[in-house]
């Protein structure tokens, strides 16, 4: 198999390198790298070995089939405005690696069926109610957002970016929904991110709403989806203090800031009370460190996959080896939604079919 220039572009961007930065790193001219990536010249075997070492990817990776990189225009980023082009491209390249891993899994396991409706004709609040009805959730709080997404066929990965500059992103690919979550943030923030990306998946399938408007709609959807109006009003008549708000947020497993916002939107608190609580939340630093944080959510699908591999005396490294990927790239995409990198125990169950994950 011959050298694949597209794969070099993906890895260079994964490492946050522009053409000149990469050229300087390996000691060649910038125009040389440009010609390699455009397919106008093929690097020597020694050159490939050199940049494979410099980039930390196996040499064999650069000889693989074409990789599919998410198109920036089709991706809903959670924090587009605060993101540089280099960081955005690195995240998109992480998505390309995620596609390779996802395809490997789907070739070997049966994943839950996709059931994500198109609700773009509805207002975000109405869409949240409609999706809850469609998924049989009623008005009760959602105990685990990752389980919920997976149980309806959404492919969930942890974002392989150790940076709050990229919150999360989602997209459709070959009629399959994907969500990449930043799991270094607080659990409450990650849950809201998951609901926000779900909002994009159900509200923006037609691609007609983008930018700030799309982000605002996804935020409104997430707030209504996690904290249904009827349930909030049934459990909170008024809020007298920040400590009370901290206690109340536990029911919906959201941040104190998110609950404060929702209470104002549904009319439980006045403008004055909302602003006063915002000031107190900021003063206490609760935007940076969530009070009384909850336990991090875990993926059932990925736990099941790793258990089944373990039952065959294999680990996630078999994925990395088969795809000629660094182990670090695969583990970053998986373990952020499992258990801090600790391998799960062998599964007592046989077979290679993943059943639909239970919610709760």
C-alpha positions as CSV (number, residue, x, y, z in Angstrom):
1,X,0.0,0.0,0.0
2,X,1.3,3.5,-0.9
3,X,1.8,6.5,1.3
4,X,-1.5,8.3,2.0
5,X,-1.0,12.1,2.1
6,X,-4.4,12.7,3.7
7,X,-3.3,10.8,6.8
8,X,-0.3,13.0,7.2
9,X,-2.6,16.1,7.2
10,X,-4.8,14.5,9.9
11,X,-1.9,13.7,12.2
12,X,-0.2,17.0,11.7
13,X,-3.4,18.8,12.7
14,X,-3.9,16.4,15.7
15,X,-0.6,17.6,17.0
16,X,-1.6,21.3,16.6
17,X,1.1,21.9,14.0
18,X,0.8,24.1,10.9
19,X,2.8,23.4,7.8
20,X,5.8,25.5,8.9
21,X,5.8,24.1,12.4
22,X,5.8,20.6,11.2
23,X,8.5,21.3,8.6
24,X,10.7,22.9,11.2
25,X,10.1,19.9,13.5
26,X,11.5,17.4,11.0
27,X,14.0,19.6,9.3
28,X,12.6,20.1,5.8
29,X,11.2,23.0,3.8
30,X,7.6,24.0,4.3
31,X,7.0,23.6,0.5
32,X,8.2,20.0,0.8
33,X,5.5,19.2,3.4
34,X,2.9,21.0,1.3
35,X,3.8,18.9,-1.7
36,X,3.6,15.7,0.4
37,X,0.1,16.6,1.7
38,X,-1.2,17.6,-1.8
39,X,0.0,14.3,-3.3
40,X,2.5,16.1,-5.6
41,X,5.5,14.3,-4.2
42,X,5.9,11.1,-2.1
43,X,8.2,11.2,0.9
44,X,10.9,8.6,1.1
45,X,10.7,5.7,3.5
46,X,13.2,7.3,5.8
47,X,11.2,10.6,5.8
48,X,8.0,8.7,6.7
49,X,9.9,7.0,9.5
50,X,11.2,10.3,10.7
51,X,7.9,12.1,10.9
52,X,6.1,9.1,12.3
53,X,8.5,9.2,15.2
54,X,8.2,13.0,15.6
55,X,4.4,12.8,15.5
56,X,4.1,9.8,17.8
57,X,2.1,7.7,15.3
58,X,3.1,4.2,14.0
59,X,4.7,4.3,10.6
60,X,2.0,1.9,9.2
61,X,-0.7,4.5,9.9
62,X,0.5,6.6,7.0
63,X,-0.1,3.8,4.5
64,X,-3.7,3.2,5.4
65,X,-6.9,3.8,3.4
66,X,-8.4,7.3,3.2
67,X,-9.7,8.7,6.5
68,X,-12.9,10.7,6.8
69,X,-12.4,14.0,8.5
70,X,-15.5,15.8,9.8
71,X,-16.4,18.8,7.7
72,X,-16.1,22.0,9.9
73,X,-19.4,23.3,8.4
74,X,-21.3,20.2,9.4
75,X,-20.0,20.0,13.0
76,X,-21.7,21.7,15.9
77,X,-19.0,22.9,18.3
78,X,-20.0,23.8,21.8
79,X,-17.5,26.7,22.0
80,X,-16.9,27.8,18.5
81,X,-16.2,31.5,19.2
82,X,-13.4,30.9,21.7
83,X,-11.6,28.3,19.6
84,X,-8.6,28.9,17.3
85,X,-8.5,27.3,13.9
86,X,-5.6,25.0,15.0
87,X,-7.6,23.8,18.0
88,X,-10.7,23.3,15.8
89,X,-8.7,21.3,13.3
90,X,-7.2,19.2,16.1
91,X,-10.6,18.4,17.4
92,X,-11.9,17.5,13.9
93,X,-8.9,15.2,13.5
94,X,-9.8,13.6,16.7
95,X,-13.2,13.0,15.1
96,X,-11.5,11.3,12.2
97,X,-9.7,8.9,14.6
98,X,-13.0,8.4,16.4
99,X,-14.6,7.3,13.0
100,X,-11.9,4.7,12.5
101,X,-12.4,3.3,16.0
102,X,-16.2,3.4,15.6
103,X,-16.0,1.5,12.3
104,X,-13.8,-1.1,13.9
105,X,-16.3,-1.6,16.7
106,X,-19.3,-1.8,14.3
107,X,-17.6,-4.4,12.2
108,X,-17.4,-6.7,15.2
109,X,-20.3,-5.8,17.5
110,X,-24.0,-5.1,17.2
111,X,-24.7,-1.6,18.6
112,X,-28.1,-0.2,19.7
113,X,-30.4,0.9,16.9
114,X,-30.5,4.6,16.0
115,X,-33.7,6.3,17.2
116,X,-33.0,10.1,17.0
117,X,-36.0,11.9,15.4
118,X,-35.8,15.1,13.3
119,X,-37.5,17.8,15.3
120,X,-36.3,20.9,13.4
121,X,-39.8,22.2,12.9
122,X,-40.3,22.5,16.7
123,X,-39.3,25.2,19.2
124,X,-36.5,23.9,21.4
125,X,-38.7,23.7,24.5
126,X,-41.4,21.8,22.5
127,X,-38.7,19.6,20.9
128,X,-37.4,18.7,24.4
129,X,-40.9,17.6,25.5
130,X,-41.5,15.7,22.2
131,X,-38.3,13.8,22.5
132,X,-39.0,12.9,26.1
133,X,-42.3,11.6,25.1
134,X,-40.8,9.7,22.1
135,X,-38.2,8.1,24.3
136,X,-40.7,7.3,27.1
137,X,-39.0,9.5,29.7
138,X,-42.0,11.3,31.2
139,X,-41.1,14.2,33.4
140,X,-38.5,12.4,35.6
141,X,-34.9,13.5,36.0
142,X,-32.4,11.7,33.7
143,X,-29.9,9.7,35.8
144,X,-27.3,9.1,33.1
145,X,-27.0,11.1,29.9
146,X,-24.4,8.9,28.4
147,X,-26.5,5.8,28.9
148,X,-29.5,7.6,27.4
149,X,-27.6,8.7,24.3
150,X,-26.0,5.2,23.7
151,X,-29.4,3.4,24.2
152,X,-30.7,5.4,21.2
153,X,-27.8,4.6,18.9
154,X,-25.7,7.7,19.4
155,X,-22.0,7.0,19.3
156,X,-20.4,8.6,22.3
157,X,-16.7,9.3,22.7
158,X,-14.6,11.3,25.1
159,X,-12.9,14.1,23.4
160,X,-9.2,13.5,23.1
161,X,-8.4,17.1,23.9
162,X,-7.1,17.9,27.4
163,X,-8.4,21.4,27.2
164,X,-11.5,23.3,28.1
165,X,-11.1,25.3,24.9
166,X,-13.2,22.5,23.2
167,X,-16.3,21.7,25.2
168,X,-17.9,19.2,22.9
169,X,-19.1,18.6,19.4
170,X,-21.6,16.5,17.5
171,X,-22.4,15.6,13.9
172,X,-24.2,13.1,11.7
173,X,-22.1,10.8,9.5
174,X,-23.6,8.2,7.2
175,X,-27.0,8.7,9.0
176,X,-25.3,7.9,12.3
177,X,-25.1,10.4,15.1
178,X,-21.9,11.1,17.0
179,X,-21.1,13.1,20.2
180,X,-17.6,13.9,21.4
181,X,-17.6,15.1,25.1
182,X,-14.9,16.9,27.0
183,X,-14.7,14.8,30.2
184,X,-12.1,17.0,32.1
185,X,-14.9,19.4,32.9
186,X,-17.3,19.0,35.9
187,X,-19.8,16.1,35.6
188,X,-22.7,18.6,35.6
189,X,-21.1,20.6,32.8
190,X,-20.5,17.4,30.8
191,X,-24.2,16.3,31.3
192,X,-25.3,19.7,30.0
193,X,-22.9,19.4,27.0
194,X,-24.4,16.0,26.2
195,X,-27.9,17.4,26.3
196,X,-26.8,20.4,24.2
197,X,-25.3,18.2,21.5
198,X,-28.4,16.1,21.6
199,X,-30.3,19.3,20.8
200,X,-28.1,19.9,17.8
201,X,-28.8,16.3,16.6
202,X,-32.6,16.6,16.8
203,X,-33.0,20.3,15.9
204,X,-30.4,20.8,13.1
205,X,-30.5,17.8,10.9
206,X,-31.6,20.0,8.0
207,X,-28.5,22.1,8.3
208,X,-30.4,25.4,7.8
209,X,-29.7,26.8,11.3
210,X,-26.1,27.5,12.2
211,X,-23.9,29.8,14.3
212,X,-25.1,31.6,17.4
213,X,-28.7,30.9,16.7
214,X,-28.1,27.2,16.6
215,X,-26.1,27.3,19.8
216,X,-28.8,29.3,21.6
217,X,-31.4,26.8,20.4
218,X,-29.3,23.9,21.7
219,X,-28.9,25.6,25.0
220,X,-32.6,26.1,25.4
221,X,-33.2,22.5,24.4
222,X,-30.7,21.2,26.9
223,X,-32.1,23.2,29.8
224,X,-35.7,22.1,29.0
225,X,-34.6,18.5,28.4
226,X,-32.7,18.1,31.7
227,X,-35.1,20.2,33.8
228,X,-38.7,19.7,32.5
229,X,-40.9,22.7,33.3
230,X,-43.6,20.7,35.1
231,X,-41.1,18.8,37.3
232,X,-39.2,22.0,38.2
233,X,-42.4,23.9,39.2
234,X,-43.7,20.9,41.1
235,X,-40.6,20.7,43.3
236,X,-39.6,24.4,43.7
237,X,-42.0,27.1,44.7
238,X,-39.4,29.8,45.5
239,X,-35.6,30.1,46.1
240,X,-34.4,32.1,49.2
241,X,-30.7,31.4,49.2
242,X,-27.7,30.0,47.3
243,X,-27.4,27.1,49.7
244,X,-31.0,26.1,48.9
245,X,-30.2,26.2,45.2
246,X,-27.2,23.9,45.8
247,X,-29.4,21.4,47.6
248,X,-32.1,21.5,45.0
249,X,-29.8,21.0,42.0
250,X,-29.1,17.4,43.1
251,X,-32.5,16.3,41.8
252,X,-31.7,17.1,38.2
253,X,-27.9,16.5,38.4
254,X,-27.1,19.9,36.9
255,X,-24.9,22.8,37.8
256,X,-26.1,25.4,40.2
257,X,-25.8,28.0,37.4
258,X,-27.9,25.9,35.0
259,X,-30.6,25.5,37.6
260,X,-30.6,29.2,38.5
261,X,-31.1,30.0,34.8
262,X,-33.9,27.4,34.4
263,X,-35.8,28.7,37.4
264,X,-35.7,32.2,36.0
265,X,-36.9,31.0,32.6
266,X,-39.9,29.1,34.0
267,X,-40.9,32.0,36.2
268,X,-40.0,30.7,39.6
269,X,-37.5,33.5,40.3
270,X,-37.7,37.2,39.5
271,X,-35.2,39.1,37.4
272,X,-33.7,40.6,40.6
273,X,-33.4,37.2,42.4
274,X,-31.8,35.6,39.3
275,X,-29.2,38.4,39.0
276,X,-28.4,38.3,42.7
277,X,-27.9,34.5,42.6
278,X,-25.7,34.9,39.5
279,X,-23.5,37.3,41.4
280,X,-23.3,35.0,44.4
281,X,-22.4,32.0,42.1
282,X,-19.6,34.0,40.5
283,X,-18.3,35.3,43.8
284,X,-18.1,31.7,45.2
285,X,-16.2,30.5,42.1
286,X,-18.9,28.0,41.2
287,X,-18.4,28.5,37.5
288,X,-15.0,27.0,37.9
289,X,-15.6,24.4,40.7
290,X,-19.1,23.0,41.1
291,X,-20.3,22.6,44.7
292,X,-21.4,19.1,45.9
293,X,-20.5,17.6,42.6
294,X,-22.0,14.2,41.5
295,X,-20.3,11.0,40.4
296,X,-19.1,10.9,36.8
297,X,-21.3,9.1,34.4
298,X,-19.9,6.0,32.6
299,X,-20.6,4.4,29.2
300,X,-22.3,1.0,29.2
301,X,-21.6,0.4,25.6
302,X,-17.8,0.9,25.9
303,X,-17.7,-1.0,29.2
304,X,-19.4,-3.9,27.4
305,X,-17.1,-3.8,24.4
306,X,-14.0,-3.9,26.7
307,X,-15.4,-6.7,28.8
308,X,-16.0,-8.8,25.7
309,X,-12.5,-8.1,24.5
310,X,-11.2,-8.9,27.9
311,X,-13.1,-12.2,27.9
312,X,-11.0,-13.1,24.8
313,X,-7.8,-12.1,26.7
314,X,-7.6,-8.9,24.6
315,X,-7.5,-5.2,25.7
316,X,-8.3,-1.9,23.9
317,X,-4.7,-2.2,22.5
318,X,-6.0,-4.6,19.9
319,X,-8.0,-1.7,18.4
320,X,-4.9,0.4,18.3
321,X,-2.8,-2.3,16.7
322,X,-5.4,-3.2,14.1
323,X,-5.8,0.5,13.1
324,X,-2.1,1.4,13.5
325,X,-3.0,4.0,16.0
326,X,-1.1,5.2,19.1
327,X,-2.6,3.6,22.2
328,X,-3.0,7.0,23.7
329,X,-5.4,8.1,20.9
330,X,-7.7,5.1,21.4
331,X,-7.6,5.3,25.2
332,X,-8.4,9.1,25.2
333,X,-11.5,8.4,23.1
334,X,-12.7,5.6,25.3
335,X,-11.6,5.9,28.9
336,X,-13.0,9.4,29.4
337,X,-16.4,7.9,29.3
338,X,-15.5,4.8,31.4
339,X,-13.4,4.7,34.5
340,X,-10.2,6.8,34.5
341,X,-8.2,4.3,32.5
342,X,-8.8,1.2,34.7
343,X,-9.6,-1.9,32.6
344,X,-12.9,-3.5,33.4
345,X,-13.1,-7.1,34.8
346,X,-13.8,-10.0,32.5
347,X,-17.4,-10.3,31.5
348,X,-19.3,-13.5,32.6
349,X,-21.5,-13.2,29.6
350,X,-20.7,-14.9,26.3
351,X,-21.3,-13.7,22.7
352,X,-20.3,-10.6,20.8
353,X,-23.6,-8.8,20.6
354,X,-24.2,-5.6,22.5
355,X,-27.7,-5.3,23.9
356,X,-29.4,-1.9,24.1
357,X,-28.1,-0.1,27.2
358,X,-30.7,0.4,30.0
359,X,-31.4,3.9,31.1
360,X,-30.9,4.6,34.8
